[in-house]
Amino acid sequence: MATANGVAAGPPCEIQHESKSSQRKKRRLHADQRARLTYQKIVAEREAEKEKRRLEKEKKQKILEEYTSIKRKMNKALSKRNRRGQPNLNAQIEVLLEKIEKRMKQS
C-alpha cells in the first residue's frame, strides 16, 4: 500500500488526524484557566498603568520643585535692600542677566 513517494496511504492518515484532534483538546483551556489568565492580564495592565502614573507624578513634582526654587531665588534677589532701604539694583541686574543667559542656552 505504498505510493510512488514511499508514503503509505490509508490508516496512518487517520492516526495523524486523531493525534491532531487530541492536541487541540490538550491546548484548549478550561473556563477557570481562561479566567485566571484574563485576570492576570488585567492585573498586569493595571500595574503598568499605575507605574506610568507614578512616574508622571514624580516627573511633575520634580519640575514643580525646580520651578518654585528658581522663583524663590529670584524673589529673594529682587527683594534685597541696602542699608537705607533702597532696592539693590546690582541684584536685579544679576537676575536679568541670568534670565538672558537662560534664554540664550535654550535658543
DSSP file (Angstrom, degrees, kcal/mol; ACC not computed):
  #  RESIDUE AA STRUCTURE BP1 BP2  ACC     N-H-->O    O-->H-N    N-H-->O    O-->H-N    TCO  KAPPA ALPHA  PHI   PSI    X-CA   Y-CA   Z-CA
    1    1 A M              0   0    0      0, 0.0     8,-1.9     0, 0.0     2,-0.3   0.000 360.0 360.0 360.0  27.5    0.0    0.0    0.0
    2    2 A A  B     -A    8   0A   0      6,-0.2     6,-0.2     1,-0.1     2,-0.1  -0.730 360.0-141.0 -95.1 145.2    2.8    2.4   -0.6
    3    3 A T    >   -     0   0    0      4,-1.7     3,-1.3    -2,-0.3    -1,-0.1  -0.268  38.5 -86.5 -92.5-175.1    2.7    5.1   -3.2
    4    4 A A  T 3  S+     0   0    0      1,-0.3    -1,-0.0     2,-0.1    -2,-0.0   0.794 127.6  57.0 -64.9 -27.7    5.4    6.3   -5.5
    5    5 A N  T 3  S-     0   0    0      2,-0.2    -1,-0.3     1,-0.0     3,-0.1   0.579 116.5-112.4 -79.8  -9.2    6.6    8.8   -2.8
    6    6 A G  S <  S+     0   0    0     -3,-1.3     2,-0.5     1,-0.3    -2,-0.1   0.602  76.3 130.3  87.8  11.3    7.1    6.0   -0.3
    7    7 A V        -     0   0    0      1,-0.0    -4,-1.7     0, 0.0    -1,-0.3  -0.857  58.3-125.5-101.0 131.3    4.2    7.2    1.9
    8    8 A A  B     -A    2   0A   0     -2,-0.5     2,-0.3    -6,-0.2    -6,-0.2  -0.532  23.0-143.8 -76.7 140.9    1.7    4.7    2.9
    9    9 A A        +     0   0    0     -8,-1.9    -1,-0.0    -2,-0.2     0, 0.0  -0.723  58.5  25.3-102.0 153.4   -1.9    5.5    2.1
   10   10 A G  S >> S+     0   0    0     -2,-0.3     3,-1.3     1,-0.2     4,-0.7  -0.867 110.4  24.3 108.8-127.2   -4.9    4.7    4.2
   11   11 A P  H >> S+     0   0    0      0, 0.0     4,-1.6     0, 0.0     3,-0.6   0.768 110.0  64.8 -57.3 -37.0   -5.0    4.2    8.0
   12   12 A P  H 3> S+     0   0    0      0, 0.0     4,-1.8     0, 0.0     5,-0.1   0.855  98.2  57.5 -58.9 -31.0   -1.9    6.1    9.0
   13   13 A C  H <> S+     0   0    0     -3,-1.3     4,-1.9     1,-0.2     5,-0.1   0.892 104.1  51.9 -63.4 -38.4   -3.5    9.4    7.9
   14   14 A E  H <X S+     0   0    0     -4,-0.7     4,-2.2    -3,-0.6    -1,-0.2   0.869 106.0  54.3 -65.8 -35.7   -6.4    8.7   10.2
   15   15 A I  H  X S+     0   0    0     -4,-1.6     4,-2.2     1,-0.2    -1,-0.2   0.890 106.5  51.9 -65.2 -38.6   -3.9    8.3   13.1
   16   16 A Q  H  X S+     0   0    0     -4,-1.8     4,-2.2     1,-0.2    -1,-0.2   0.910 108.9  50.5 -64.0 -41.0   -2.4   11.7   12.3
   17   17 A H  H  X S+     0   0    0     -4,-1.9     4,-2.4     1,-0.2    -2,-0.2   0.897 109.4  51.2 -63.7 -39.2   -5.9   13.3   12.4
   18   18 A E  H  X S+     0   0    0     -4,-2.2     4,-2.3     1,-0.2    -1,-0.2   0.910 109.6  49.4 -64.4 -40.8   -6.6   11.7   15.8
   19   19 A S  H  X S+     0   0    0     -4,-2.2     4,-1.9     2,-0.2    -1,-0.2   0.883 110.6  50.7 -67.4 -36.2   -3.3   13.0   17.2
   20   20 A K  H  X S+     0   0    0     -4,-2.2     4,-2.2     2,-0.2    -2,-0.2   0.916 111.0  48.2 -65.7 -42.1   -4.1   16.5   15.9
   21   21 A S  H  X S+     0   0    0     -4,-2.4     4,-2.0     1,-0.2    -2,-0.2   0.879 110.7  51.0 -67.3 -35.4   -7.5   16.4   17.5
   22   22 A S  H  X S+     0   0    0     -4,-2.3     4,-1.9     2,-0.2    -1,-0.2   0.863 108.7  52.3 -68.8 -33.4   -6.0   15.2   20.7
   23   23 A Q  H  X S+     0   0    0     -4,-1.9     4,-2.2     2,-0.2    -2,-0.2   0.898 107.9  51.6 -66.5 -39.5   -3.5   18.1   20.6
   24   24 A R  H  X S+     0   0    0     -4,-2.2     4,-1.7     1,-0.2    -2,-0.2   0.917 109.0  50.5 -62.0 -42.0   -6.3   20.5   20.1
   25   25 A K  H  < S+     0   0    0     -4,-2.0    -1,-0.2     1,-0.2    -2,-0.2   0.889 110.8  49.1 -63.7 -38.2   -8.1   19.1   23.1
   26   26 A K  H  < S+     0   0    0     -4,-1.9    -1,-0.2     1,-0.2    -2,-0.2   0.871 110.7  50.4 -68.8 -35.9   -5.0   19.4   25.2
   27   27 A R  H  < S+     0   0    0     -4,-2.2    -1,-0.2    -5,-0.1    -2,-0.2   0.792  88.3  97.9 -73.0 -27.3   -4.4   23.1   24.1
   28   28 A R  S  < S-     0   0    0     -4,-1.7     2,-0.3    -5,-0.2    -4,-0.0  -0.429  70.4-140.6 -66.7 130.4   -8.0   24.1   24.9
   29   29 A L        -     0   0    0     -2,-0.2     2,-0.1     1,-0.1    -1,-0.1  -0.622  12.9-115.2 -92.7 149.7   -8.1   25.7   28.3
   30   30 A H     >  -     0   0    0     -2,-0.3     4,-2.6     1,-0.1     5,-0.2  -0.345  34.0-103.5 -75.3 165.3  -10.8   25.2   30.9
   31   31 A A  H  > S+     0   0    0      1,-0.2     4,-2.6     2,-0.2     5,-0.2   0.893 121.4  49.8 -60.1 -42.1  -13.0   28.2   31.8
   32   32 A D  H  > S+     0   0    0      2,-0.2     4,-2.3     1,-0.2    -1,-0.2   0.865 110.7  50.2 -68.1 -33.8  -11.3   28.7   35.2
   33   33 A Q  H  > S+     0   0    0      2,-0.2     4,-2.5     1,-0.2    -2,-0.2   0.911 111.8  47.8 -68.2 -41.9   -7.9   28.7   33.5
   34   34 A R  H  X S+     0   0    0     -4,-2.6     4,-2.6     2,-0.2    -2,-0.2   0.917 112.6  49.4 -62.9 -42.5   -9.0   31.2   30.9
   35   35 A A  H  X S+     0   0    0     -4,-2.6     4,-2.6    -5,-0.2    -2,-0.2   0.907 110.7  50.1 -63.5 -41.2  -10.5   33.4   33.6
   36   36 A R  H  X S+     0   0    0     -4,-2.3     4,-2.6     2,-0.2    -2,-0.2   0.920 112.1  47.2 -63.5 -44.0   -7.2   33.2   35.6
   37   37 A L  H  X S+     0   0    0     -4,-2.5     4,-2.2     2,-0.2    -2,-0.2   0.908 112.6  49.6 -64.0 -41.4   -5.2   34.2   32.5
   38   38 A T  H  X S+     0   0    0     -4,-2.6     4,-2.4     2,-0.2    -2,-0.2   0.919 111.8  48.7 -62.7 -43.5   -7.6   37.0   31.8
   39   39 A Y  H  X S+     0   0    0     -4,-2.6     4,-2.8     1,-0.2    -2,-0.2   0.914 110.3  50.5 -63.6 -43.0   -7.4   38.2   35.4
   40   40 A Q  H  X S+     0   0    0     -4,-2.6     4,-2.3     1,-0.2    -1,-0.2   0.888 110.4  50.5 -62.1 -38.5   -3.6   38.1   35.3
   41   41 A K  H  X S+     0   0    0     -4,-2.2     4,-2.2     2,-0.2    -2,-0.2   0.921 111.3  47.6 -64.4 -43.9   -3.5   40.1   32.1
   42   42 A I  H  X S+     0   0    0     -4,-2.4     4,-2.5     2,-0.2    -2,-0.2   0.913 111.7  50.3 -63.7 -43.2   -5.8   42.7   33.6
   43   43 A V  H  X S+     0   0    0     -4,-2.8     4,-2.5     1,-0.2    -1,-0.2   0.906 109.9  50.5 -62.3 -41.8   -3.7   42.9   36.8
   44   44 A A  H  X S+     0   0    0     -4,-2.3     4,-2.2     2,-0.2    -1,-0.2   0.903 110.6  49.3 -63.9 -40.5   -0.5   43.3   34.7
   45   45 A E  H  X S+     0   0    0     -4,-2.2     4,-2.5     2,-0.2    -2,-0.2   0.910 111.0  50.0 -64.1 -42.0   -2.2   46.1   32.7
   46   46 A R  H  X S+     0   0    0     -4,-2.5     4,-2.7     1,-0.2    -2,-0.2   0.916 110.4  49.6 -62.9 -42.9   -3.3   47.9   35.9
   47   47 A E  H  X S+     0   0    0     -4,-2.5     4,-2.6     2,-0.2    -1,-0.2   0.900 110.5  50.4 -62.5 -40.4    0.2   47.6   37.4
   48   48 A A  H  X S+     0   0    0     -4,-2.2     4,-2.3     2,-0.2    -2,-0.2   0.923 112.3  46.7 -64.2 -43.3    1.7   49.1   34.2
   49   49 A E  H  X S+     0   0    0     -4,-2.5     4,-2.7     2,-0.2    -2,-0.2   0.906 112.0  51.2 -63.4 -41.7   -0.8   52.0   34.3
   50   50 A K  H  X S+     0   0    0     -4,-2.7     4,-2.2     1,-0.2    -2,-0.2   0.919 111.3  47.0 -62.7 -43.9   -0.1   52.5   38.0
   51   51 A E  H  X S+     0   0    0     -4,-2.6     4,-2.4     2,-0.2    -1,-0.2   0.896 111.6  51.6 -63.9 -40.7    3.7   52.6   37.4
   52   52 A K  H  X S+     0   0    0     -4,-2.3     4,-2.3     1,-0.2    -2,-0.2   0.929 111.0  47.0 -62.6 -45.8    3.2   55.0   34.4
   53   53 A R  H  X S+     0   0    0     -4,-2.7     4,-2.5     1,-0.2    -1,-0.2   0.887 111.1  52.4 -63.4 -38.6    1.1   57.4   36.5
   54   54 A R  H  X S+     0   0    0     -4,-2.2     4,-2.4     2,-0.2    -2,-0.2   0.912 110.0  47.9 -64.1 -42.6    3.6   57.2   39.4
   55   55 A L  H  X S+     0   0    0     -4,-2.4     4,-2.3     2,-0.2    -2,-0.2   0.906 112.3  49.1 -65.0 -41.3    6.5   58.1   37.0
   56   56 A E  H  X S+     0   0    0     -4,-2.3     4,-2.6     2,-0.2    -2,-0.2   0.906 111.0  50.6 -63.5 -40.7    4.5   61.0   35.5
   57   57 A K  H  X S+     0   0    0     -4,-2.5     4,-2.5     2,-0.2    -2,-0.2   0.917 110.7  48.4 -64.0 -43.4    3.6   62.3   39.0
   58   58 A E  H  X S+     0   0    0     -4,-2.4     4,-2.4     2,-0.2    -1,-0.2   0.900 111.4  50.8 -62.8 -40.4    7.3   62.2   40.1
   59   59 A K  H  X S+     0   0    0     -4,-2.3     4,-2.3     2,-0.2    -2,-0.2   0.931 112.0  46.3 -63.3 -46.0    8.3   64.0   36.9
   60   60 A K  H  X S+     0   0    0     -4,-2.6     4,-2.6     1,-0.2    -2,-0.2   0.905 112.1  51.6 -62.4 -41.4    5.7   66.7   37.5
   61   61 A Q  H  X S+     0   0    0     -4,-2.5     4,-2.5     1,-0.2    -2,-0.2   0.903 109.7  49.3 -62.9 -41.6    6.7   67.0   41.2
   62   62 A K  H  X S+     0   0    0     -4,-2.4     4,-2.2     2,-0.2    -1,-0.2   0.917 112.1  48.0 -64.2 -43.5   10.4   67.4   40.2
   63   63 A I  H  X S+     0   0    0     -4,-2.3     4,-2.4     1,-0.2    -2,-0.2   0.911 112.3  49.8 -63.2 -42.6    9.6   70.1   37.6
   64   64 A L  H  X S+     0   0    0     -4,-2.6     4,-2.7     2,-0.2     5,-0.2   0.909 110.3  49.3 -64.1 -42.9    7.4   71.9   40.2
   65   65 A E  H  X S+     0   0    0     -4,-2.5     4,-2.3     2,-0.2    -1,-0.2   0.909 111.5  49.4 -63.1 -41.1   10.1   71.9   42.8
   66   66 A E  H  X S+     0   0    0     -4,-2.2     4,-2.0     2,-0.2    -2,-0.2   0.923 112.2  48.5 -62.7 -43.8   12.7   73.2   40.4
   67   67 A Y  H  X S+     0   0    0     -4,-2.4     4,-2.5     1,-0.2    -2,-0.2   0.924 112.3  47.6 -62.6 -46.2   10.3   76.0   39.3
   68   68 A T  H  X S+     0   0    0     -4,-2.7     4,-2.6     1,-0.2    -1,-0.2   0.877 110.2  52.1 -67.1 -35.9    9.5   77.0   42.9
   69   69 A S  H  X S+     0   0    0     -4,-2.3     4,-2.2    -5,-0.2    -1,-0.2   0.910 111.2  47.2 -66.8 -39.3   13.2   77.0   43.9
   70   70 A I  H  X S+     0   0    0     -4,-2.0     4,-2.6     2,-0.2     5,-0.2   0.917 112.4  50.3 -65.1 -42.5   14.0   79.3   41.0
   71   71 A K  H  X S+     0   0    0     -4,-2.5     4,-2.8     1,-0.2     5,-0.2   0.923 110.9  48.6 -61.7 -44.1   11.1   81.6   41.8
   72   72 A R  H  X S+     0   0    0     -4,-2.6     4,-2.5     1,-0.2    -1,-0.2   0.914 111.6  49.6 -61.8 -42.7   12.2   81.8   45.5
   73   73 A K  H  X S+     0   0    0     -4,-2.2     4,-2.1     2,-0.2    -2,-0.2   0.924 113.6  45.4 -62.8 -44.8   15.7   82.6   44.5
   74   74 A M  H  X S+     0   0    0     -4,-2.6     4,-2.6     2,-0.2    -2,-0.2   0.913 113.3  49.7 -65.5 -43.2   14.6   85.3   42.1
   75   75 A N  H  X S+     0   0    0     -4,-2.8     4,-1.8     1,-0.2    -1,-0.2   0.894 110.6  50.2 -64.2 -39.6   12.2   86.8   44.6
   76   76 A K  H  < S+     0   0    0     -4,-2.5     4,-0.3    -5,-0.2    -1,-0.2   0.910 112.3  47.3 -64.6 -41.4   14.9   86.8   47.3
   77   77 A A  H >< S+     0   0    0     -4,-2.1     3,-0.8     1,-0.2    -2,-0.2   0.893 113.6  47.8 -67.4 -39.0   17.3   88.6   44.9
   78   78 A L  H 3< S+     0   0    0     -4,-2.6    -1,-0.2     1,-0.2    -2,-0.2   0.776 109.3  53.4 -74.1 -25.3   14.7   91.2   43.8
   79   79 A S  T 3< S+     0   0    0     -4,-1.8    -1,-0.2    -5,-0.2    -2,-0.2   0.435  80.3 122.5 -90.5   2.7   13.6   91.9   47.4
   80   80 A K    <   -     0   0    0     -3,-0.8     8,-2.0    -4,-0.3     2,-0.3  -0.368  42.5-168.2 -64.6 142.1   17.1   92.7   48.6
   81   81 A R  B     -B   87   0B   0      6,-0.2     2,-0.1    -2,-0.0    -2,-0.1  -0.930  17.0-125.2-129.6 153.3   17.6   96.2   50.0
   82   82 A N    >   -     0   0    0      4,-2.8     3,-1.7    -2,-0.3     6,-0.1  -0.260  47.2 -84.4 -85.8-175.5   20.6   98.2   51.0
   83   83 A R  T 3  S+     0   0    0      1,-0.3    -1,-0.1     2,-0.1    -2,-0.0   0.717 129.8  52.9 -67.7 -19.1   21.1   99.7   54.5
   84   84 A R  T 3  S-     0   0    0      2,-0.1    -1,-0.3     3,-0.0    -3,-0.0   0.485 120.9-105.4 -91.8  -3.6   19.0  102.7   53.6
   85   85 A G  S <  S+     0   0    0     -3,-1.7    -2,-0.1     1,-0.3     3,-0.1   0.509  75.3 137.8  93.6   4.7   16.0  100.6   52.4
   86   86 A Q        -     0   0    0      1,-0.1    -4,-2.8    -5,-0.0    -1,-0.3  -0.547  63.7 -95.6 -81.9 150.6   16.6  101.2   48.7
   87   87 A P  B     -B   81   0B   0      0, 0.0     2,-1.0     0, 0.0    -6,-0.2  -0.387  36.7-117.1 -63.1 141.8   16.3   98.3   46.2
   88   88 A N     >  -     0   0    0     -8,-2.0     4,-1.4   -11,-0.2     3,-0.3  -0.713  29.2-171.9 -83.3 102.6   19.6   96.6   45.4
   89   89 A L  H  > S+     0   0    0     -2,-1.0     4,-2.4     1,-0.2     5,-0.2   0.806  80.7  63.0 -69.1 -29.3   20.0   97.3   41.7
   90   90 A N  H  > S+     0   0    0      1,-0.2     4,-1.9     2,-0.2    -1,-0.2   0.912 104.3  47.7 -61.3 -41.4   23.0   95.0   41.4
   91   91 A A  H  > S+     0   0    0     -3,-0.3     4,-2.0     2,-0.2    -1,-0.2   0.882 110.7  51.6 -66.6 -38.3   20.9   92.0   42.5
   92   92 A Q  H  X S+     0   0    0     -4,-1.4     4,-2.2     1,-0.2    -2,-0.2   0.893 109.2  49.8 -66.0 -38.9   18.2   93.0   40.0
   93   93 A I  H  X S+     0   0    0     -4,-2.4     4,-2.6     2,-0.2    -1,-0.2   0.883 108.2  53.8 -66.5 -37.6   20.7   93.2   37.2
   94   94 A E  H  X S+     0   0    0     -4,-1.9     4,-2.3     2,-0.2    -2,-0.2   0.904 108.1  50.2 -61.7 -41.1   22.1   89.8   38.2
   95   95 A V  H  X S+     0   0    0     -4,-2.0     4,-2.1     2,-0.2    -2,-0.2   0.932 111.7  47.3 -62.8 -46.0   18.5   88.4   37.9
   96   96 A L  H  X S+     0   0    0     -4,-2.2     4,-2.3     1,-0.2    -2,-0.2   0.896 110.8  52.3 -62.8 -40.1   18.1   89.9   34.4
   97   97 A L  H  X S+     0   0    0     -4,-2.6     4,-2.6     1,-0.2    -1,-0.2   0.909 108.5  50.5 -62.6 -42.6   21.5   88.6   33.4
   98   98 A E  H  X S+     0   0    0     -4,-2.3     4,-2.3     2,-0.2    -1,-0.2   0.903 110.0  50.6 -62.1 -41.2   20.6   85.0   34.5
   99   99 A K  H  X S+     0   0    0     -4,-2.1     4,-2.1     2,-0.2    -2,-0.2   0.921 111.4  47.6 -62.4 -44.0   17.3   85.2   32.5
  100  100 A I  H  X S+     0   0    0     -4,-2.3     4,-2.2     1,-0.2    -2,-0.2   0.920 112.2  49.2 -64.2 -43.9   19.1   86.4   29.4
  101  101 A E  H  X S+     0   0    0     -4,-2.6     4,-2.0     1,-0.2    -1,-0.2   0.887 109.7  52.4 -63.1 -38.4   21.7   83.6   29.7
  102  102 A K  H  X S+     0   0    0     -4,-2.3     4,-1.8     1,-0.2    -1,-0.2   0.913 110.0  48.0 -64.3 -42.2   19.0   81.0   30.2
  103  103 A R  H  X S+     0   0    0     -4,-2.1     4,-1.7     1,-0.2    -2,-0.2   0.876 109.5  53.3 -65.1 -37.7   17.2   82.1   27.0
  104  104 A M  H  < S+     0   0    0     -4,-2.2    -1,-0.2     1,-0.2    -2,-0.2   0.877 108.0  50.6 -66.3 -36.7   20.5   82.1   25.1
  105  105 A K  H  < S+     0   0    0     -4,-2.0    -1,-0.2     1,-0.2    -2,-0.2   0.892 110.4  49.6 -66.0 -39.3   21.1   78.5   26.2
  106  106 A Q  H  <        0   0    0     -4,-1.8    -2,-0.2     1,-0.2    -1,-0.2   0.819 360.0 360.0 -70.3 -31.0   17.6   77.4   25.1
  107  107 A S     <        0   0    0     -4,-1.7    -1,-0.2    -5,-0.1    -2,-0.2   0.472 360.0 360.0 -76.4 360.0   17.9   79.0   21.7
